[in-house]
Amino acid sequence: MADEADKQQEDGQQEDGEAAEQWELVNTPLGEKWSGRTRYAAAMFFYKRGEMSAETLEVYRICARLDSENPLPIIRDRGIGRDWLRRIGFE
């Protein structure tokens, strides 16, 4: 029993660590080489977890090759992803 509880706790810690790492990546500074692709890959992580809509993810996909393009104003202007914008602190 203790082994199962320890495994579940370890899995939860690994998941939390992965989410924290992906959070840093989705906030990669604009203009850095490959930053658009980095943000898109991290956005896919949050989409797969059900924490981002498909429409919001699509904006990250469009901006993936544009390292200096901020997807957040585009998301806002399209009127989508309000929960995501609030979570990331862009309103």
Disulfide bonds with the S-S distance in Angstrom:
none
